[in-house]
Amino acid sequence: MAEANKKIAAALAAVNAYLQEEAIQQQGACAATSQAPQQELNLWGLSGRQDMMNMRQLIQMKAFSRF
């Protein structure tokens, strides 16, 4: 019984060490990505580009409907 408890304790210690190492790596990855500048979403520019694409599509549909 004592041998089984030692094996369980060793397995739990190994899993705990692995999880702690993963947590350290995740914190390092989060710190690296948080330093990158965030781009703000420009809704006016997005809607303007979308409107231009829609107009071009309508023009193309009308241009090719004659053939």
All heavy atoms as TSV, in Angstrom:
chain	resi	resn	atom	element	x	y	z
A	1	MET	N	N	0.815	-1.192	0.000
A	1	MET	CA	C	0.000	0.000	0.000
A	1	MET	C	C	0.862	1.261	0.000
A	1	MET	O	O	0.533	2.233	-0.661
A	1	MET	CB	C	-0.906	-0.041	1.242
A	1	MET	CG	C	-1.942	1.012	1.268
A	1	MET	SD	S	-3.244	0.557	0.130
A	1	MET	CE	C	-4.479	1.652	0.611
A	2	ALA	N	N	1.957	1.222	0.751
A	2	ALA	CA	C	2.853	2.368	0.812
A	2	ALA	C	C	3.513	2.608	-0.538
A	2	ALA	O	O	3.733	3.759	-0.936
A	2	ALA	CB	C	3.903	2.166	1.892
A	3	GLU	N	N	3.799	1.512	-1.243
A	3	GLU	CA	C	4.410	1.634	-2.572
A	3	GLU	C	C	3.444	2.315	-3.545
A	3	GLU	O	O	3.844	3.156	-4.352
A	3	GLU	CB	C	4.800	0.238	-3.088
A	3	GLU	CG	C	5.558	0.242	-4.395
A	3	GLU	CD	C	6.950	0.841	-4.255
A	3	GLU	OE1	O	7.557	0.766	-3.172
A	3	GLU	OE2	O	7.427	1.381	-5.264
A	4	ALA	N	N	2.170	1.987	-3.474
A	4	ALA	CA	C	1.159	2.604	-4.335
A	4	ALA	C	C	1.028	4.093	-4.007
A	4	ALA	O	O	0.876	4.927	-4.918
A	4	ALA	CB	C	-0.168	1.895	-4.166
A	5	ASN	N	N	1.067	4.447	-2.735
A	5	ASN	CA	C	0.980	5.857	-2.348
A	5	ASN	C	C	2.172	6.648	-2.861
A	5	ASN	O	O	2.034	7.797	-3.286
A	5	ASN	CB	C	0.882	5.987	-0.821
A	5	ASN	CG	C	-0.480	5.560	-0.308
A	5	ASN	OD1	O	-1.448	5.521	-1.062
A	5	ASN	ND2	N	-0.551	5.233	0.975
A	6	LYS	N	N	3.351	6.035	-2.863
A	6	LYS	CA	C	4.547	6.710	-3.379
A	6	LYS	C	C	4.428	6.940	-4.881
A	6	LYS	O	O	4.797	8.005	-5.393
A	6	LYS	CB	C	5.795	5.890	-3.067
A	6	LYS	CG	C	6.202	5.906	-1.620
A	6	LYS	CD	C	7.470	5.100	-1.414
A	6	LYS	CE	C	7.872	5.062	0.042
A	6	LYS	NZ	N	9.102	4.267	0.253
A	7	LYS	N	N	3.883	5.951	-5.586
A	7	LYS	CA	C	3.723	6.089	-7.036
A	7	LYS	C	C	2.701	7.175	-7.359
A	7	LYS	O	O	2.900	7.984	-8.275
A	7	LYS	CB	C	3.296	4.758	-7.645
A	7	LYS	CG	C	4.392	3.729	-7.683
A	7	LYS	CD	C	3.913	2.449	-8.331
A	7	LYS	CE	C	5.001	1.394	-8.336
A	7	LYS	NZ	N	4.546	0.144	-8.968
A	8	ILE	N	N	1.611	7.197	-6.604
A	8	ILE	CA	C	0.584	8.220	-6.834
A	8	ILE	C	C	1.149	9.606	-6.540
A	8	ILE	O	O	0.920	10.557	-7.296
A	8	ILE	CB	C	-0.665	7.926	-5.974
A	8	ILE	CG1	C	-1.363	6.662	-6.477
A	8	ILE	CG2	C	-1.626	9.103	-5.998
A	8	ILE	CD1	C	-2.496	6.185	-5.598
A	9	ALA	N	N	1.910	9.716	-5.452
A	9	ALA	CA	C	2.511	11.007	-5.101
A	9	ALA	C	C	3.496	11.459	-6.172
A	9	ALA	O	O	3.541	12.643	-6.533
A	9	ALA	CB	C	3.198	10.909	-3.745
A	10	ALA	N	N	4.279	10.524	-6.708
A	10	ALA	CA	C	5.233	10.869	-7.765
A	10	ALA	C	C	4.513	11.303	-9.033
A	10	ALA	O	O	4.920	12.275	-9.700
A	10	ALA	CB	C	6.148	9.686	-8.041
A	11	ALA	N	N	3.437	10.617	-9.373
A	11	ALA	CA	C	2.669	10.972	-10.566
A	11	ALA	C	C	2.036	12.348	-10.402
A	11	ALA	O	O	2.064	13.178	-11.325
A	11	ALA	CB	C	1.611	9.913	-10.838
A	12	LEU	N	N	1.469	12.618	-9.242
A	12	LEU	CA	C	0.862	13.923	-9.000
A	12	LEU	C	C	1.900	15.036	-9.003
A	12	LEU	O	O	1.635	16.136	-9.504
A	12	LEU	CB	C	0.100	13.906	-7.679
A	12	LEU	CG	C	-1.184	13.065	-7.659
A	12	LEU	CD1	C	-1.786	13.053	-6.268
A	12	LEU	CD2	C	-2.177	13.581	-8.675
A	13	ALA	N	N	3.069	14.771	-8.480
A	13	ALA	CA	C	4.138	15.775	-8.491
A	13	ALA	C	C	4.580	16.079	-9.916
A	13	ALA	O	O	4.829	17.240	-10.275
A	13	ALA	CB	C	5.314	15.293	-7.655
A	14	ALA	N	N	4.654	15.036	-10.751
A	14	ALA	CA	C	5.048	15.239	-12.145
A	14	ALA	C	C	4.001	16.055	-12.897
A	14	ALA	O	O	4.332	16.966	-13.665
A	14	ALA	CB	C	5.264	13.896	-12.821
A	15	VAL	N	N	2.735	15.745	-12.675
A	15	VAL	CA	C	1.663	16.492	-13.336
A	15	VAL	C	C	1.665	17.943	-12.867
A	15	VAL	O	O	1.515	18.872	-13.669
A	15	VAL	CB	C	0.291	15.822	-13.077
A	15	VAL	CG1	C	-0.847	16.704	-13.528
A	15	VAL	CG2	C	0.225	14.472	-13.765
A	16	ASN	N	N	1.857	18.157	-11.571
A	16	ASN	CA	C	1.897	19.508	-11.024
A	16	ASN	C	C	3.061	20.304	-11.612
A	16	ASN	O	O	2.902	21.477	-11.984
A	16	ASN	CB	C	1.994	19.451	-9.502
A	16	ASN	CG	C	1.747	20.793	-8.875
A	16	ASN	OD1	O	1.138	21.664	-9.484
A	16	ASN	ND2	N	2.228	20.961	-7.653
A	17	ALA	N	N	4.218	19.687	-11.719
A	17	ALA	CA	C	5.377	20.367	-12.296
A	17	ALA	C	C	5.121	20.722	-13.759
A	17	ALA	O	O	5.463	21.820	-14.222
A	17	ALA	CB	C	6.617	19.493	-12.171
A	18	TYR	N	N	4.493	19.818	-14.491
A	18	TYR	CA	C	4.185	20.075	-15.900
A	18	TYR	C	C	3.209	21.244	-16.033
A	18	TYR	O	O	3.394	22.130	-16.876
A	18	TYR	CB	C	3.596	18.818	-16.544
A	18	TYR	CG	C	3.175	19.011	-17.967
A	18	TYR	CD1	C	4.119	19.054	-18.997
A	18	TYR	CD2	C	1.829	19.180	-18.307
A	18	TYR	CE1	C	3.731	19.243	-20.308
A	18	TYR	CE2	C	1.444	19.368	-19.615
A	18	TYR	CZ	C	2.398	19.403	-20.611
A	18	TYR	OH	O	2.015	19.597	-21.894
A	19	LEU	N	N	2.179	21.254	-15.192
A	19	LEU	CA	C	1.195	22.338	-15.254
A	19	LEU	C	C	1.809	23.683	-14.881
A	19	LEU	O	O	1.474	24.715	-15.473
A	19	LEU	CB	C	0.007	22.021	-14.354
A	19	LEU	CG	C	-0.886	20.861	-14.816
A	19	LEU	CD1	C	-1.960	20.577	-13.787
A	19	LEU	CD2	C	-1.490	21.160	-16.166
A	20	GLN	N	N	2.707	23.692	-13.922
A	20	GLN	CA	C	3.366	24.937	-13.552
A	20	GLN	C	C	4.246	25.444	-14.692
A	20	GLN	O	O	4.292	26.645	-14.974
A	20	GLN	CB	C	4.199	24.744	-12.288
A	20	GLN	CG	C	3.373	24.648	-11.032
A	20	GLN	CD	C	4.223	24.435	-9.804
A	20	GLN	OE1	O	5.413	24.167	-9.897
A	20	GLN	NE2	N	3.595	24.535	-8.633
A	21	GLU	N	N	4.926	24.537	-15.375
A	21	GLU	CA	C	5.767	24.928	-16.514
A	21	GLU	C	C	4.911	25.495	-17.645
A	21	GLU	O	O	5.265	26.492	-18.271
A	21	GLU	CB	C	6.571	23.725	-16.998
A	21	GLU	CG	C	7.567	24.042	-18.085
A	21	GLU	CD	C	8.691	24.950	-17.614
A	21	GLU	OE1	O	9.068	24.878	-16.434
A	21	GLU	OE2	O	9.186	25.736	-18.433
A	22	GLU	N	N	3.779	24.875	-17.888
A	22	GLU	CA	C	2.859	25.378	-18.914
A	22	GLU	C	C	2.334	26.761	-18.543
A	22	GLU	O	O	2.202	27.637	-19.406
A	22	GLU	CB	C	1.692	24.412	-19.107
A	22	GLU	CG	C	2.056	23.161	-19.864
A	22	GLU	CD	C	2.386	23.435	-21.315
A	22	GLU	OE1	O	1.666	24.225	-21.961
A	22	GLU	OE2	O	3.364	22.860	-21.801
A	23	ALA	N	N	2.029	26.972	-17.289
A	23	ALA	CA	C	1.522	28.270	-16.841
A	23	ALA	C	C	2.577	29.354	-17.040
A	23	ALA	O	O	2.266	30.476	-17.457
A	23	ALA	CB	C	1.095	28.187	-15.380
A	24	ILE	N	N	3.827	29.029	-16.757
A	24	ILE	CA	C	4.915	30.000	-16.951
A	24	ILE	C	C	5.061	30.346	-18.423
A	24	ILE	O	O	5.226	31.506	-18.798
A	24	ILE	CB	C	6.230	29.442	-16.364
A	24	ILE	CG1	C	6.134	29.390	-14.839
A	24	ILE	CG2	C	7.425	30.278	-16.807
A	24	ILE	CD1	C	7.269	28.653	-14.181
A	25	GLN	N	N	4.972	29.334	-19.290
A	25	GLN	CA	C	5.083	29.582	-20.730
A	25	GLN	C	C	3.905	30.414	-21.234
A	25	GLN	O	O	4.065	31.286	-22.082
A	25	GLN	CB	C	5.172	28.265	-21.482
A	25	GLN	CG	C	6.486	27.557	-21.307
A	25	GLN	CD	C	6.533	26.223	-22.034
A	25	GLN	OE1	O	5.559	25.812	-22.639
A	25	GLN	NE2	N	7.670	25.561	-21.976
A	26	GLN	N	N	2.702	30.144	-20.720
A	26	GLN	CA	C	1.531	30.915	-21.131
A	26	GLN	C	C	1.657	32.371	-20.702
A	26	GLN	O	O	1.297	33.272	-21.441
A	26	GLN	CB	C	0.252	30.302	-20.530
A	26	GLN	CG	C	-0.172	29.011	-21.170
A	26	GLN	CD	C	-0.698	29.218	-22.569
A	26	GLN	OE1	O	-1.181	30.290	-22.923
A	26	GLN	NE2	N	-0.573	28.198	-23.389
A	27	GLN	N	N	2.181	32.608	-19.509
A	27	GLN	CA	C	2.363	33.981	-19.044
A	27	GLN	C	C	3.382	34.708	-19.905
A	27	GLN	O	O	3.212	35.884	-20.213
A	27	GLN	CB	C	2.800	33.996	-17.585
A	27	GLN	CG	C	1.710	33.623	-16.625
A	27	GLN	CD	C	2.199	33.540	-15.189
A	27	GLN	OE1	O	3.397	33.626	-14.932
A	27	GLN	NE2	N	1.277	33.364	-14.264
A	28	GLY	N	N	4.420	34.013	-20.331
A	28	GLY	CA	C	5.417	34.615	-21.212
A	28	GLY	C	C	4.822	34.950	-22.561
A	28	GLY	O	O	5.106	35.993	-23.143
A	29	ALA	N	N	3.961	34.063	-23.081
A	29	ALA	CA	C	3.322	34.309	-24.367
A	29	ALA	C	C	2.345	35.475	-24.272
A	29	ALA	O	O	2.258	36.299	-25.186
A	29	ALA	CB	C	2.613	33.053	-24.855
A	30	CYS	N	N	1.612	35.556	-23.166
A	30	CYS	CA	C	0.662	36.653	-22.983
A	30	CYS	C	C	1.385	37.989	-22.854
A	30	CYS	O	O	0.926	39.000	-23.362
A	30	CYS	CB	C	-0.205	36.410	-21.757
A	30	CYS	SG	S	-1.394	35.091	-21.974
A	31	ALA	N	N	2.516	37.987	-22.181
A	31	ALA	CA	C	3.277	39.222	-22.025
A	31	ALA	C	C	3.817	39.689	-23.369
A	31	ALA	O	O	3.853	40.885	-23.653
A	31	ALA	CB	C	4.419	39.011	-21.041
A	32	ALA	N	N	4.215	38.754	-24.223
A	32	ALA	CA	C	4.747	39.124	-25.533
A	32	ALA	C	C	3.646	39.689	-26.427
A	32	ALA	O	O	3.871	40.633	-27.175
A	32	ALA	CB	C	5.400	37.914	-26.194
A	33	THR	N	N	2.451	39.136	-26.357
A	33	THR	CA	C	1.375	39.625	-27.212
A	33	THR	C	C	0.768	40.906	-26.671
A	33	THR	O	O	0.231	41.690	-27.437
A	33	THR	CB	C	0.263	38.567	-27.355
A	33	THR	OG1	O	-0.221	38.226	-26.067
A	33	THR	CG2	C	0.781	37.327	-28.052
A	34	SER	N	N	0.833	41.136	-25.367
A	34	SER	CA	C	0.245	42.355	-24.827
A	34	SER	C	C	1.081	43.579	-25.164
A	34	SER	O	O	0.592	44.693	-25.127
A	34	SER	CB	C	0.071	42.238	-23.309
A	34	SER	OG	O	1.330	42.158	-22.685
A	35	GLN	N	N	2.339	43.400	-25.513
A	35	GLN	CA	C	3.190	44.522	-25.863
A	35	GLN	C	C	2.977	44.979	-27.300
A	35	GLN	O	O	3.354	46.070	-27.665
A	35	GLN	CB	C	4.654	44.153	-25.645
A	35	GLN	CG	C	4.995	43.933	-24.182
A	35	GLN	CD	C	6.405	43.417	-24.001
A	35	GLN	OE1	O	7.091	43.132	-24.979
A	35	GLN	NE2	N	6.835	43.276	-22.768
A	36	ALA	N	N	2.371	44.126	-28.120
A	36	ALA	CA	C	2.125	44.482	-29.514
A	36	ALA	C	C	1.040	45.563	-29.568
A	36	ALA	O	O	0.063	45.507	-28.824
A	36	ALA	CB	C	1.684	43.259	-30.307
A	37	PRO	N	N	1.180	46.557	-30.441
A	37	PRO	CA	C	0.167	47.603	-30.515
A	37	PRO	C	C	-1.152	47.056	-31.063
A	37	PRO	O	O	-1.171	46.250	-31.988
A	37	PRO	CB	C	0.782	48.629	-31.469
A	37	PRO	CG	C	1.779	47.871	-32.252
A	37	PRO	CD	C	2.270	46.774	-31.364
A	38	GLN	N	N	-2.227	47.495	-30.482
A	38	GLN	CA	C	-3.549	47.074	-30.908
A	38	GLN	C	C	-4.072	48.066	-31.942
A	38	GLN	O	O	-4.030	49.276	-31.730
A	38	GLN	CB	C	-4.504	47.032	-29.716
A	38	GLN	CG	C	-4.123	46.027	-28.666
A	38	GLN	CD	C	-4.525	44.626	-29.070
A	38	GLN	OE1	O	-5.463	44.442	-29.819
A	38	GLN	NE2	N	-3.785	43.654	-28.593
A	39	GLN	N	N	-4.581	47.558	-33.052
A	39	GLN	CA	C	-5.162	48.423	-34.057
A	39	GLN	C	C	-6.638	48.608	-33.736
A	39	GLN	O	O	-7.344	47.652	-33.443
A	39	GLN	CB	C	-5.011	47.835	-35.449
A	39	GLN	CG	C	-3.616	47.877	-35.983
A	39	GLN	CD	C	-3.549	47.394	-37.415
A	39	GLN	OE1	O	-4.469	46.761	-37.901
A	39	GLN	NE2	N	-2.466	47.699	-38.080
A	40	GLU	N	N	-7.082	49.838	-33.793
A	40	GLU	CA	C	-8.487	50.113	-33.543
A	40	GLU	C	C	-9.280	49.858	-34.821
A	40	GLU	O	O	-8.788	50.052	-35.926
A	40	GLU	CB	C	-8.675	51.557	-33.104
A	40	GLU	CG	C	-8.083	51.851	-31.744
A	40	GLU	CD	C	-8.377	53.252	-31.291
A	40	GLU	OE1	O	-9.353	53.862	-31.796
A	40	GLU	OE2	O	-7.640	53.747	-30.446
A	41	LEU	N	N	-10.497	49.413	-34.655
A	41	LEU	CA	C	-11.370	49.150	-35.785
A	41	LEU	C	C	-11.967	50.461	-36.265
A	41	LEU	O	O	-12.655	51.156	-35.509
A	41	LEU	CB	C	-12.475	48.174	-35.367
A	41	LEU	CG	C	-13.440	47.729	-36.445
A	41	LEU	CD1	C	-12.683	47.003	-37.556
A	41	LEU	CD2	C	-14.487	46.821	-35.857
A	42	ASN	N	N	-11.677	50.818	-37.501
A	42	ASN	CA	C	-12.177	52.059	-38.074
A	42	ASN	C	C	-13.474	51.745	-38.813
A	42	ASN	O	O	-13.463	51.264	-39.946
A	42	ASN	CB	C	-11.132	52.644	-39.028
A	42	ASN	CG	C	-11.546	53.988	-39.570
A	42	ASN	OD1	O	-12.623	54.485	-39.265
A	42	ASN	ND2	N	-10.686	54.574	-40.383
A	43	LEU	N	N	-14.600	51.994	-38.154
A	43	LEU	CA	C	-15.892	51.632	-38.743
A	43	LEU	C	C	-16.247	52.497	-39.950
A	43	LEU	O	O	-16.869	52.015	-40.900
A	43	LEU	CB	C	-16.989	51.736	-37.683
A	43	LEU	CG	C	-16.870	50.733	-36.538
A	43	LEU	CD1	C	-17.975	50.971	-35.516
A	43	LEU	CD2	C	-16.930	49.317	-37.056
A	44	TRP	N	N	-15.842	53.762	-39.940
A	44	TRP	CA	C	-16.138	54.619	-41.084
A	44	TRP	C	C	-15.391	54.140	-42.325
A	44	TRP	O	O	-15.956	54.078	-43.422
A	44	TRP	CB	C	-15.757	56.076	-40.788
A	44	TRP	CG	C	-16.714	56.747	-39.875
A	44	TRP	CD1	C	-16.514	57.046	-38.571
A	44	TRP	CD2	C	-18.039	57.186	-40.186
A	44	TRP	NE1	N	-17.619	57.651	-38.049
A	44	TRP	CE2	C	-18.587	57.752	-39.011
A	44	TRP	CE3	C	-18.811	57.162	-41.330
A	44	TRP	CZ2	C	-19.866	58.284	-38.966
A	44	TRP	CZ3	C	-20.088	57.698	-41.274
A	44	TRP	CH2	C	-20.596	58.247	-40.123
A	45	GLY	N	N	-14.129	53.806	-42.158
A	45	GLY	CA	C	-13.359	53.308	-43.291
A	45	GLY	C	C	-13.880	51.977	-43.789
A	45	GLY	O	O	-13.944	51.723	-44.996
A	46	LEU	N	N	-14.254	51.117	-42.852
A	46	LEU	CA	C	-14.780	49.804	-43.224
A	46	LEU	C	C	-16.081	49.937	-44.008
A	46	LEU	O	O	-16.259	49.292	-45.047
A	46	LEU	CB	C	-15.007	48.968	-41.964
A	46	LEU	CG	C	-15.532	47.556	-42.163
A	46	LEU	CD1	C	-14.483	46.717	-42.887
A	46	LEU	CD2	C	-15.861	46.939	-40.832
A	47	SER	N	N	-16.978	50.786	-43.538
A	47	SER	CA	C	-18.248	50.948	-44.245
A	47	SER	C	C	-18.043	51.614	-45.602
A	47	SER	O	O	-18.746	51.284	-46.571
A	47	SER	CB	C	-19.237	51.756	-43.408
A	47	SER	OG	O	-18.790	53.087	-43.273
A	48	GLY	N	N	-17.066	52.513	-45.699
A	48	GLY	CA	C	-16.786	53.150	-46.992
A	48	GLY	C	C	-16.255	52.158	-48.005
A	48	GLY	O	O	-16.676	52.149	-49.169
A	49	ARG	N	N	-15.331	51.292	-47.568
A	49	ARG	CA	C	-14.801	50.271	-48.489
A	49	ARG	C	C	-15.878	49.277	-48.895
A	49	ARG	O	O	-15.952	48.848	-50.054
A	49	ARG	CB	C	-13.619	49.556	-47.846
A	49	ARG	CG	C	-12.377	50.424	-47.734
A	49	ARG	CD	C	-11.183	49.635	-47.268
A	49	ARG	NE	N	-11.329	49.130	-45.917
A	49	ARG	CZ	C	-11.012	49.801	-44.805
A	49	ARG	NH1	N	-10.524	51.022	-44.911
A	49	ARG	NH2	N	-11.174	49.267	-43.612
A	50	GLN	N	N	-16.739	48.931	-47.961
A	50	GLN	CA	C	-17.815	48.004	-48.277
A	50	GLN	C	C	-18.787	48.631	-49.276
A	50	GLN	O	O	-19.257	47.967	-50.202
A	50	GLN	CB	C	-18.555	47.616	-47.004
A	50	GLN	CG	C	-19.566	46.518	-47.209
A	50	GLN	CD	C	-20.172	46.061	-45.899
A	50	GLN	OE1	O	-19.934	46.653	-44.855
A	50	GLN	NE2	N	-20.955	45.006	-45.963
A	51	ASP	N	N	-19.071	49.908	-49.129
A	51	ASP	CA	C	-19.964	50.603	-50.051
A	51	ASP	C	C	-19.347	50.655	-51.445
A	51	ASP	O	O	-20.049	50.454	-52.445
A	51	ASP	CB	C	-20.250	52.004	-49.534
A	51	ASP	CG	C	-21.352	52.679	-50.310
A	51	ASP	OD1	O	-22.362	52.005	-50.609
A	51	ASP	OD2	O	-21.226	53.893	-50.604
A	52	MET	N	N	-18.036	50.902	-51.519
A	52	MET	CA	C	-17.379	50.919	-52.831
A	52	MET	C	C	-17.447	49.553	-53.498
A	52	MET	O	O	-17.697	49.447	-54.707
A	52	MET	CB	C	-15.925	51.364	-52.692
A	52	MET	CG	C	-15.757	52.838	-52.430
A	52	MET	SD	S	-14.047	53.377	-52.521
A	52	MET	CE	C	-13.407	52.750	-50.981
A	53	MET	N	N	-17.245	48.493	-52.717
A	53	MET	CA	C	-17.318	47.149	-53.295
A	53	MET	C	C	-18.727	46.837	-53.788
A	53	MET	O	O	-18.906	46.227	-54.860
A	53	MET	CB	C	-16.868	46.098	-52.272
A	53	MET	CG	C	-15.384	46.114	-52.002
A	53	MET	SD	S	-14.822	44.732	-50.991
A	53	MET	CE	C	-15.531	45.139	-49.413
A	54	ASN	N	N	-19.735	47.266	-53.031
A	54	ASN	CA	C	-21.118	47.032	-53.458
A	54	ASN	C	C	-21.441	47.764	-54.752
A	54	ASN	O	O	-22.108	47.220	-55.637
A	54	ASN	CB	C	-22.092	47.448	-52.350
A	54	ASN	CG	C	-22.083	46.489	-51.196
A	54	ASN	OD1	O	-21.697	45.336	-51.326
A	54	ASN	ND2	N	-22.512	46.972	-50.038
A	55	MET	N	N	-20.983	49.012	-54.868
A	55	MET	CA	C	-21.230	49.779	-56.092
A	55	MET	C	C	-20.540	49.154	-57.289
A	55	MET	O	O	-21.119	49.065	-58.379
A	55	MET	CB	C	-20.779	51.233	-55.913
A	55	MET	CG	C	-21.708	52.063	-55.068
A	55	MET	SD	S	-23.375	52.158	-55.738
A	55	MET	CE	C	-23.098	53.249	-57.106
A	56	ARG	N	N	-19.309	48.697	-57.102
A	56	ARG	CA	C	-18.598	48.042	-58.202
A	56	ARG	C	C	-19.310	46.774	-58.630
A	56	ARG	O	O	-19.394	46.464	-59.819
A	56	ARG	CB	C	-17.162	47.728	-57.788
A	56	ARG	CG	C	-16.309	48.961	-57.695
A	56	ARG	CD	C	-14.911	48.638	-57.260
A	56	ARG	NE	N	-14.144	49.850	-57.100
A	56	ARG	CZ	C	-13.159	50.009	-56.254
A	56	ARG	NH1	N	-12.795	49.006	-55.477
A	56	ARG	NH2	N	-12.515	51.147	-56.167
A	57	GLN	N	N	-19.859	46.038	-57.663
A	57	GLN	CA	C	-20.577	44.817	-58.002
A	57	GLN	C	C	-21.838	45.143	-58.804
A	57	GLN	O	O	-22.145	44.470	-59.793
A	57	GLN	CB	C	-20.943	44.065	-56.729
A	57	GLN	CG	C	-21.636	42.747	-56.985
A	57	GLN	CD	C	-22.032	42.037	-55.707
A	57	GLN	OE1	O	-22.058	42.639	-54.641
A	57	GLN	NE2	N	-22.351	40.768	-55.823
A	58	LEU	N	N	-22.554	46.193	-58.388
A	58	LEU	CA	C	-23.752	46.581	-59.128
A	58	LEU	C	C	-23.411	47.034	-60.533
A	58	LEU	O	O	-24.125	46.720	-61.494
A	58	LEU	CB	C	-24.497	47.685	-58.372
A	58	LEU	CG	C	-25.172	47.261	-57.071
A	58	LEU	CD1	C	-25.710	48.488	-56.349
A	58	LEU	CD2	C	-26.270	46.264	-57.341
A	59	ILE	N	N	-22.320	47.789	-60.683
A	59	ILE	CA	C	-21.902	48.253	-62.003
A	59	ILE	C	C	-21.530	47.067	-62.884
A	59	ILE	O	O	-21.908	47.000	-64.063
A	59	ILE	CB	C	-20.733	49.252	-61.879
A	59	ILE	CG1	C	-21.238	50.555	-61.257
A	59	ILE	CG2	C	-20.080	49.513	-63.224
A	59	ILE	CD1	C	-20.128	51.516	-60.866
A	60	GLN	N	N	-20.804	46.113	-62.329
A	60	GLN	CA	C	-20.408	44.939	-63.111
A	60	GLN	C	C	-21.627	44.112	-63.509
A	60	GLN	O	O	-21.703	43.603	-64.634
A	60	GLN	CB	C	-19.427	44.084	-62.318
A	60	GLN	CG	C	-18.068	44.701	-62.180
A	60	GLN	CD	C	-17.165	43.915	-61.264
A	60	GLN	OE1	O	-17.581	42.936	-60.650
A	60	GLN	NE2	N	-15.920	44.352	-61.161
A	61	MET	N	N	-22.581	43.988	-62.632
A	61	MET	CA	C	-23.786	43.213	-62.963
A	61	MET	C	C	-24.550	43.881	-64.097
A	61	MET	O	O	-25.055	43.220	-65.000
A	61	MET	CB	C	-24.670	43.055	-61.723
A	61	MET	CG	C	-24.110	42.077	-60.715
A	61	MET	SD	S	-25.007	42.041	-59.155
A	61	MET	CE	C	-26.674	41.782	-59.667
A	62	LYS	N	N	-24.629	45.211	-64.070
A	62	LYS	CA	C	-25.342	45.926	-65.121
A	62	LYS	C	C	-24.558	45.866	-66.439
A	62	LYS	O	O	-25.131	45.729	-67.505
A	62	LYS	CB	C	-25.543	47.382	-64.711
A	62	LYS	CG	C	-26.361	48.153	-65.712
A	62	LYS	CD	C	-26.749	49.489	-65.162
A	62	LYS	CE	C	-27.461	50.269	-66.252
A	62	LYS	NZ	N	-28.835	50.491	-65.979
A	63	ALA	N	N	-23.223	45.918	-66.369
A	63	ALA	CA	C	-22.402	45.904	-67.566
A	63	ALA	C	C	-22.479	44.542	-68.274
A	63	ALA	O	O	-22.502	44.489	-69.506
A	63	ALA	CB	C	-20.951	46.218	-67.213
A	64	PHE	N	N	-22.540	43.473	-67.534
A	64	PHE	CA	C	-22.560	42.151	-68.153
A	64	PHE	C	C	-23.956	41.614	-68.398
A	64	PHE	O	O	-24.112	40.569	-68.997
A	64	PHE	CB	C	-21.773	41.150	-67.287
A	64	PHE	CG	C	-20.306	41.438	-67.275
A	64	PHE	CD1	C	-19.666	41.785	-66.088
A	64	PHE	CD2	C	-19.552	41.355	-68.433
A	64	PHE	CE1	C	-18.318	42.042	-66.063
A	64	PHE	CE2	C	-18.206	41.625	-68.412
A	64	PHE	CZ	C	-17.585	41.970	-67.235
A	65	SER	N	N	-24.970	42.340	-67.972
A	65	SER	CA	C	-26.338	41.853	-68.201
A	65	SER	C	C	-26.758	42.070	-69.655
A	65	SER	O	O	-27.694	41.440	-70.123
A	65	SER	CB	C	-27.302	42.540	-67.252
A	65	SER	OG	O	-27.383	43.921	-67.561
A	66	ARG	N	N	-26.071	42.959	-70.382
A	66	ARG	CA	C	-26.425	43.229	-71.780
A	66	ARG	C	C	-26.029	42.083	-72.701
A	66	ARG	O	O	-26.587	41.925	-73.764
A	66	ARG	CB	C	-25.732	44.496	-72.262
A	66	ARG	CG	C	-26.245	45.737	-71.596
A	66	ARG	CD	C	-25.601	46.961	-72.211
A	66	ARG	NE	N	-25.103	47.786	-71.123
A	66	ARG	CZ	C	-24.131	48.656	-71.239
A	66	ARG	NH1	N	-23.545	48.827	-72.391
A	66	ARG	NH2	N	-23.761	49.365	-70.214
A	67	PHE	N	N	-25.067	41.272	-72.309
A	67	PHE	CA	C	-24.554	40.251	-73.209
A	67	PHE	C	C	-25.301	38.954	-73.069
A	67	PHE	O	O	-25.687	38.399	-72.189
A	67	PHE	CB	C	-23.067	40.031	-72.980
A	67	PHE	CG	C	-22.269	41.267	-73.301
A	67	PHE	CD1	C	-21.668	41.996	-72.294
A	67	PHE	CD2	C	-22.121	41.704	-74.584
A	67	PHE	CE1	C	-20.934	43.126	-72.551
A	67	PHE	CE2	C	-21.382	42.832	-74.878
A	67	PHE	CZ	C	-20.792	43.551	-73.852
